[in-house]
Amino acid sequence: MVDEDRNVDTSKVEETASRMSESKKEEILSNFEEFKSYLHGKVQIGEKMGMSEETLAKTAEKVADYLANHEEPRNSEENLLKELWKVGEQEERHKLAHMLVKLVK
């Protein structure tokens, strides 16, 4: 997702996520607090790299799209997020991605 010049390629989110082992996915997704902690770490890395809030939100959108299309929710919080994602229009999804970034900071 990040090239040697430290540029973020959000088109590689799905490829990166699909390479994650099932056990690692289960570890992250089985508990909402663990999921938030994982995202917090990724947001911190992005901030240290100088990513803007907008870039972080666009990346969060790609992750949310991947999760909505490829993973079943493991808890009620993830289920709510998936339902909101499904009914939201593009602008609403983008705002939700911003909110998710703020939540995990």
C-alpha positions in Angstrom: 0.0 0.0 0.0 2.9 2.4 0.6 5.6 2.6 -2.0 9.3 3.4 -1.5 8.6 7.1 -1.8 6.1 6.8 1.1 3.1 7.5 -1.2 -0.1 5.7 -0.3 -1.8 3.7 -3.0 -5.3 3.1 -1.7 -6.1 0.8 -4.6 -3.9 -1.9 -3.0 -6.0 -2.0 0.2 -8.0 -5.1 -0.9 -4.8 -6.9 -2.1 -3.1 -6.2 1.2 -6.1 -7.3 3.3 -6.6 -10.4 1.3 -3.0 -11.5 2.0 -3.7 -11.4 5.8 -4.0 -14.8 7.3 -7.4 -16.0 8.5 -6.1 -16.3 12.1 -4.9 -12.7 12.1 -8.2 -11.5 10.7 -10.1 -13.4 13.4 -7.8 -12.0 16.0 -8.5 -8.4 14.8 -12.2 -8.7 14.0 -13.4 -11.0 16.8 -13.5 -8.2 19.4 -14.4 -4.6 18.6 -11.9 -3.1 21.0 -9.2 -5.2 19.3 -10.4 -3.9 16.0 -10.2 -0.3 17.2 -6.8 -0.9 18.7 -5.5 -2.3 15.4 -6.9 0.7 13.4 -5.4 3.1 16.0 -2.0 1.6 15.3 -2.5 2.0 11.5 -3.7 5.6 11.9 -0.7 6.4 14.0 1.6 5.0 11.4 -0.1 7.0 8.7 0.1 10.2 10.8 3.9 9.6 11.3 4.2 9.3 7.6 2.6 12.6 7.2 -0.8 11.4 5.8 -3.5 14.0 6.0 -6.9 13.4 7.6 -8.4 13.1 4.1 -5.9 10.4 3.0 -6.5 8.5 6.2 -10.3 8.7 5.6 -9.9 7.6 2.0 -7.9 4.6 3.2 -10.5 3.9 5.9 -13.1 3.9 3.1 -11.2 1.3 1.1 -10.8 -0.9 4.2 -14.5 -0.5 5.1 -15.5 -1.5 1.5 -13.3 -4.6 1.7 -14.8 -5.6 5.1 -18.3 -5.0 3.9 -17.8 -7.1 0.8 -15.5 -9.9 2.1 -15.9 -10.3 5.8 -18.9 -11.2 8.0 -19.3 -9.1 11.2 -18.0 -10.8 14.3 -19.9 -8.7 16.8 -22.8 -6.2 17.1 -20.6 -3.1 16.6 -19.2 -4.4 13.3 -22.7 -5.5 12.2 -24.0 -1.9 12.8 -21.1 -0.5 10.8 -21.8 -2.9 8.0 -25.5 -2.0 7.9 -24.7 1.8 8.0 -22.2 1.2 5.2 -24.7 -0.7 3.0 -27.4 2.0 3.3 -25.1 5.0 3.0 -24.4 6.9 -0.1 -20.9 7.7 -1.2 -20.7 11.1 0.7 -22.2 9.5 3.8 -19.7 6.6 3.7 -16.9 9.1 3.3 -18.1 11.0 6.4 -18.4 7.7 8.3 -14.8 6.9 7.4 -13.7 10.3 8.8 -15.7 9.4 12.0 -14.0 6.0 12.2 -10.6 7.6 12.0 -11.5 10.1 14.8 -12.9 7.2 16.9 -9.7 5.3 16.8 -7.4 8.3 17.4 
